[in-house]
Amino acid sequence: MTVMDEPGAGRTPYAVRLRPPDISAWRESETGFEYFQSFDSGQPGPHVMVSAVVHGNEICGAIAVERLLRDGLRPKAGWLTLGFANVAAYLKLDLERPDAFRFVNEDLNRVWSEETLDSGRDSVELRRARRLRPLIDSVDLLLDLHSMQHPCVPLMLAGPTDKGLSLAQEVGYPATVVCDDGHKAGRRLRDYARFSDPESRKNALLVECGQHYEAAAAEVAMETTLRFLTVTGTIDARLLADYGYRQKPAPQKVIRVTDAVTIESEDFRFTEAYKGLEVIPRAGTVIAEDNGRPVRTPYDNCVLIMPTRRVRPGNTAVRLGRYLA
């Protein structure tokens, strides 16, 4: 176990209880997409993908995907792809400064719009996204594995559409589902193209498995992945028990995001050390200041979702939502 200093220069104040697995064995692929392995069952069914390390410091997803690859998991129907996205950042990961290796040049989970992908911009992450784009375009159902800055209960991010919420509820885990529109800073992989089109049968989920380096995050990543692969018809339900997941998940609660607070200046600060899912009872409560301007809750019983410590103009500071009855 490694204990980090207070945040700064990429350090984290939390214990690092996970170790990044060696993924070098999965670099070469018959698909032609490095670090993405695909398996065709030979039977009709959707193309299902599970992606890890869209952010290079989010170890839990890499652990789950690498284990399933090592275990030789194969689909009973359709086509299964398992892989690692931002390998350039992941391979630089230093457990003495784990938060410094979220990306190399820019956030890979903010570039998934046609406008950005087709632009003249260049970065390590954009090159990787453009390389993977034909593979992503072939995917019908996607699960993207992530983790969070601060300790918080796991969250399933279902996007803004009814189809996303329906898929999250079919998976049934984790217990908190967030319906949201993403970030002003750029489009997530979960929201790419037809994944966010309500008329398309393509669909995607993003799961935040817990704090980046807590041991439980790897278990959440594995259980979510197996439940997702079960409901998509990719694997038999019995595999859940084989991996030790026998209990029925707890009933889910759903939060609908209504607002997102975007950081406007480098002089942004929260009024308290919020970690996420705090319920602020009264409308008009000041939760932050941005260059002296108060940021207030817009309604009673406002839920704070994933407040950030990454104070950078243009980033989402926190999302605001309501629990649905």
N, C-alpha and C positions, 0 to 999 in steps of 0.2 A: 504494500500500500504506500502511495505517495501522497503527502499532504502539501497543498500549494499555498502560496502567499495570497494576500488580498489581490483582487483583479488589477491588472496593469501589465503591459508587455505580454499579453496573452496568457497570464497566469489565472488560475481558478482557486477559489477558497475551499473547494470541496475535495474530499478524498477520492483518489483515482483507484477504483477497485476492478477495473476492466483492463485487459491487455489487447492491443490490436492484433488480430490473427495474421499470419503470413498468407498472403493471397497470390504469391508468385506462381503457384501451380496452375492458376486459372487465367493467366495472361493470354495464352494462345487459345484460339477458338475457331472452330470450323465455320462459325457465322461470319468471320472477318471483322468482328467488333471486339477489340481486346478487352479482357476481363468480363465479358458477358458470354455465358454458356447457355445454349438453347437445346432443348430436347423435344423431339416430335414423337408423340405417342402412336401415330399411325391411325388414330381414331378421330372422328369428328369432334370439334370442340373449339373454344376460343384460344387466342394467343394470350397467355397470362404472364405477366412480368412482376418480379419482386426486385426492386433496386435498393442498393445500400450506398452509403457514403457519398450522397450528393454534396454533403459537407464533410470535409476530410477528417474532422475531429469527432464524428459521431460513430463511435466504435460499435455500439450495440447491434446495429444493422449488419455490419461486416461480420460479426460473430455468428449471427443467425444464418446469413446466406452462406458463409464459408462452411458452416457445419452441415447444412443441407447438401451442399455440393460434395463434401467429403463423405457424407452418408450415402451418396448415390441416389438421391431422391429423383424419381422419374414420374411423369404424368400418366394417369390412366386414360385421359382423353385430352384432345387438343395439343397445344404446344406450350411448353414452359420455358421461360427465360429467367435466369438468376444472374445478377451481376453487380459490379461495383462501378460507380459513376465517376466521381472526382478522384481518380487514382493519383493524379499528380500531387494533390494536397495530402491525401492519405499517406502516401509513401514518405512524405516529409515530416509526419507527425512525431513530435517530441513530447514525451510524457512529462517533462519538466515545464513545458509551456504548451499544453494541449490546446488551449483556446486560440493560439496564434495560427493554427493550421486549418481553419474553417474553409479557406480557399486560397488560391495562389494570387490571382489578380482581381477577381470579382466573384460574387455569389452565384454559383451555378444554378441555384434555385430561384433566380430572378431574371433569367434570360429566355424563358420559353414562350415567347410570342413570335409570330411570323415576322413582324416588323424588325425585331431585334436580331433574329437568326438570319434574316436576309440583308441586314445592314452591312456597312463597310467597317464596323467596329471590329477590333481584334483583341483577344485575350486568350490565356490558356483555357479558361472555362468555356468561352464561346467556340473555340476550336473543337473541344470535346463534345459540346452540345451539337454542333453541326455534323460531326462525325457520327454521332449516335442517332441523329434525326431519322434516317430511313428505318432504323430498327424500332424506334419509338412509334413511328407512323404505322407500323404493322401490329402494334399491341392493341388488344381489345380491352383488357382489364389490368390495371396497374395498382400495385401496392408499393408506396415509397416509404422507406424506414428512416426515421429521424429521432433525435433526442433534443433536450432542452438545456438552457443555461442554468436554471435553478431547479431545486427539488419541487416537483409538482406531480399530481396524479397524472397518469398517462391520458393522452387526448387523441381521439380519432378526428382528423380534419376532413370533413366530407365535401367541402366546397359549397357553392351557392345553389346547386340544383337539387330537385327532389330525388333524382336518380342517385345522386351521391349519398344522400341521407338514407335512402332505401338500402343501398349496398352496405353502408355502415351498420344498419340495424340487422341485416342478414348475418353479417360477420358476428355481431353481438358482443364484441370486445374491442377495446377496453370500454369501461363503463361510462365515460364521458365523451360525447360527440359534439363537435363544434362545426356549425354551418357558417361558412364565411366566404368572402370574395377575394381573399389573398392580400397582396401588398401593392401600394402605389409604386414602390421602387422597382417592380418588375414581376412578370408572371412566373409562377411556380410550375414545376414539371407536372404536378397534379392537375393543373388547370390548362395544360397545353391542348390547343386545337380542339378536337372532337371530345376530349375528356370533359370539357366544360360546356359542350353543346347539348342543351336539353333534348334536342331531337335525335341525337346520335345514341346508338346502343353502346358505344365505347364509354368506359367509366374508370374512375381512379379514386384512390384514397391515399391520404398521408397520415401516418401515425407518429405521434411524438411519444416515445416510449418511457420518458422520465428524464431525470438529470443525466447529462452526458456520461458520467463515469461511475454511476451507482450500479452495483451488480444486478439489481432487479430489472434494469432497463434491457439487459440481454434476454432475460426470460420473457419480458413483455414482447420484445421483437419476435422471438421464436413462436410464442403462442398466437400472436396476431397473425403471423405469416401462415401458420398451419390452419387456423380457422378461416382465413381468407382463401387459401387453396382448397379447402373443403367446400366452401359455399360456391366457389366457381366451378366445381366439378373436376378439379385437376387431380385431387388425391382422394382416397377413401377416408371416411370419417374415423375409421379405426386407428389411423396413424396418430390422431390426437392422444389416444390412450397409450399408444406405444411410446410417445414422447413424455408421458406423465401428466397430460392435461385431461383429467377425467370429469372435473366438476363443471356444472353448467355455469356460464358467466353470470355475474350480478346484473340486475336490471339496469338498463342504460338511462342516462339523463342527457337531454339535448339542450345546447346553448345556441341561440341564433345571434350572430354578430350583427350589430346595427351600425357601428361606427368604428373607425380606426384613427388613432392619433398619430399623425406623421410629425417627426421631429423637424423643426424649422431652423434651429440654430444650434451651435455647439454649447450654448448655455442652457441646456435642458436638464431638469432634475425632477425626480419624483419627490413628493412630500413625505413618503414613507418607503420602507424597504419592501415593496410589494413583490411577491413571488409568483402569483397567479391564482386565479379562481377566488380571490377575495370578493365578497359581495358588499358593495357600498350602499348603505340603506337609503340615503337621501340624495335626491337630485340636487345638482349645484355644488356638490362637495368638491373642493379643490384637491386633485390627486397629483398634480405636477405643475411646474412652471417652465415656460419656454421663453427665454430672454425676457423674463419678468412678466410675461403674459400668463395668467392663470388658466389651467386646463381643468374643466369641471365635468362631472358626470352629468349626462343629459337626462337621466330619469332615475326614479327610485329603484333600489335593488339591482344596481348595475354591476355586472360581473366583469372583472379585469382578467384578460386572457393574455398570457405570455408577455408580461412586461420585460423590456430589454434593458441591458446595461450598455449596449453598444450605441453610444450617443454619437450619431452621425446624421447630419441633415439629410432628409429624404428617407431615412429608415422609419419603419413602423415602431413607435414607442410602446404601444399597447393597443389591443383591440377591446372593444366594449360590447357587451351582449346581455341578453336576458335568457334565463331558463325558460323553456317551453313547458306548459302544463302537461 
